[in-house]
Amino acid sequence: MQRATARFLESLERARRGEGDDLRCNQALAHLEAGLAGATGRIVRKTHVLPTR
């Protein structure tokens, strides 16, 4: 499991640099980036609603 995860993360890094030719990794990276952008937006919106101490 660790080796498979390491290979997948390596493929994601290559895809991020534009060197990857694995469509699954390119799609996974796009989904990850979209998910992170969405989560970051939700966190920012929540922090504007929370009272400060």
N, C-alpha and C positions, 0 to 999 in steps of 0.2 A: 504494500500500500504506500509506504514512504517513497519507494523508487518511482512508482507510477505518478504520485503527486509531484515529485521533483521534476520528472520529465514534462508533465503538464505545465508546471510553472515556468520551466525553461522555454517551452513552446510559446507560452503567453508572452514572455519577455521578447522573444524573437519577433512575434507578431507585432508587439508594441513598437519595435524598431523598424518595422516594415520588411523584415527578413523572412517572416513566416509564410509558408505555403500551405499550412494546414487550415482549411476552412473552419473546422470546429474551433480551433484556438482563436482565430480572428473573430468569430461570432461570440465566443465566450468573453473575449476582451471587450467587445462592443457592449455586451450585456452588463458586464462588470462596471464599466465606465458610466453607463446610463444609470445603473443602480446606485452607484456612489454619488452621482450628481443629484439624483432625486433625494437620497437620504440626507445629503448635505443641505439641500434646500429646505427640507422638513425641519432639520435641527435649527437652522438659522431662523425660520419662522417661529418655532417654539420659543427660542430664546428671547425673541422680541415680545412675546406674550407674558413670559414669566416675570414676576416682580423681582426687583433687585434688592439686596439687603445692604 
